[in-house]
Amino acid sequence: MKHLDEIERVFLDVLDLPPAERPARLDALCAGDSGLRARVESLLMAQENSGDFLGRTLPECLAADFTDDTVAQWQLVERIGEGGLGVVYRACAEQDGVLLTAAVKILRPGFDDAAFRRRFVQERQILASLDHPHIARLLDAGISAAGVSYMAMQFVDGRPIDRHLAESSPSLHCRIGLFTQVCEAVLYLHSRFIAHGDIKPSNVMVTAEGNVKLLDFGAARVLSSRPSEQGGELTRLLLTPHFASPEQRRGDGPSLLGDIFSLGRLLEFLTASLPANADLSAIQQRCLDDSPAHRYQSAAELLEDLRRWRERLPVRARPATVLYFASRFLRRRWPVAALTAALFASVLTGWIVSSRNAQRADLRAAQYRDLVTTLFDTRDASGQTAGDQADLLEKALERSIPALHNIRPLPEAQLALAHQRLAFIQARRGVFAPAFENIAHALAFNRRALSPSASADDRTRYLVSRFYEVLLHRHRGEAALARKLALPAMELFLRHTASLRAPLEKLSWVQSVRLLAAEQLLQLGRTAEARQWLAEAVHRSHPAFVNQRDAALISLIRDFQSHGPASEAGRYCQFALLHKVQRAQRLCAPPASSPAPKGLLHGEQLTTLLSRIQTLRETVGKEPHRFRARTRLLKAQLRYAAHLRASGQAAQESALRAQVKAEARMLQQQDPENPILARILSVGSGKARSLAPPTPLATR
């Protein structure tokens, strides 16, 4: 953008000239600078279209008030606020014998100008498309008989969030609860390609029930692929400087990442009067980074960190140090961390010693089952446990399972749970043979629990075992087998009652099984069912399902590109662009006019790959037993080796390939039949031409 002083100088020089003489003068002043000339001509056109608005002072415009007491069917009761371009009145209307109350917004008297009217109408159009519990709804809109444009919105009987804080002094958790509701509203807007553009305390109302309503869409924008439509001088007039992002203050207009910055300012405001909280401060600073690329890239990511904060998990806005992760684990599970070793020694030994006494044995067994249930929570199906804790749990489980077998009556539910947990810890370390043995034990115990009179808990445990089996094959890289097992497991799941499915639907790993099943449906030609499942995953807004959303998005784009309609592929490509799903964006990129050498990466692709390699190296350095992270690192390094070969760096390529294969051979000693390692070792050996890319739905 040209310097504003230069633009202003040229604009003022030609402003008083007759229109016919301006082009010649602009030729002389701009000296062939097309960008400067375009900016000045835009200002001249805006000046001509402004009517007499620019001839009035701002105080004159603001002092003017609406003189009528009705607008269309609405009787204006009192002026209750001002928002952007409009004045807001509490109003009422009788409809079918019912008295309705609304907040009626009209264009501010004195601003009745074509440009402002267009913005006012756009705000109406945006509101008409929204339906969310934390966004005020549009009830009515139009033009009155007197020619006044108006919109009637849901009347929010509440108070602005700044007044709510001053009068109620809510706790920190209550404040974050209100902030979370705002974030959910913003996530809904962003999913519909809408940027709010003016998130601030006065635009957030809190009802008596503690519900948030986001107001005032005067600065909002439906995002366009044409940058020129996003900014503008009018947009700069409407923003609130302290809450606007740096790029919005520069005139770039509303954006999704600009809203993230404004949310950071709102979080700063909500917590300013309370003692500092390190995790919340890190979340806030992540939102407020001057560089949009370093902020949260979506409201979903921000909501995920807020969830992690509420559950005392490590937030992703802070560096992932061992000390930080350990402190969060101890805060969540300090009794378990302190007593695990003692409990396993004392309770197990005590139970064996006292097993001759039936009454005491029953009591000990019940206590022991409760201990196992506490220690090995079924919600963690991913096996993502820190290295030292994984060592402890694996050894404890291996000692506990034989003792559980000796309890009478046999605690099949607890045995299945222990076998499942042990299976995933073993798979995480690349010890797949015993892992599959343990999952087979879990399936057998849970299958015996099924009968015509089986409880909902019995059926849920059996389904969980089926899902675990699918995920184990996926972890090992056996995508085809995982997909084959996933479909009958998911069909069985869907045959059960909604109440049984509800708690499992909230788990991200269950959604991973659903996506594997969807891919199997595609291979079987059951396209309509598969597309429905994939579309549901794409439009699911919960932040815990972002990985599944991205995988489903890639599969949908590929399927529509291959089998049509092309318009659907284009629509999902726009979604990928909005949410910055890079792998999906690469599918949507037009083919280059002259194909690059095979394997060569450019720009963002190369940067992303190198960043992934570095992240995986750090993960493996901290937790060397994470088998899957090590195989992923090998595949990423092989991809980089292909780039080195394509760019003519043969020596570096050869050295990297040798390093990768040496590491793969060492890992193969743990799991000789591992298909991922077999493919890595076959690259360049004549058995395979290249390492096949992973199936999107088989990765997470």
SULKA-V47227 format. One record per helix or strand of 2 or more residues. SS is the DSSP state (a for helix, b for strand). FROM is the first residue (numbers start at 1). TO is the last residue. Records with the same first field share a line. If there is no record, write none. Layout:
SS: FROM-TO  FROM-TO
This chain:
a: 4-15  19-30  34-49  53-55  58-63  114-128  161-168  172-191  201-203  227-229  233-238  241-243  246-249  256-271  278-287  292-294  299-310  322-353  358-375  387-405  412-428  432-448  456-476  479-495  498-505  508-523  527-539  543-563  566-578  582-588  603-622  627-646  650-668  675-682  696-698
b: 70-71  74-83  86-95  98-107  138-143  149-154  158-160  194-195  204-207  212-214  221-222
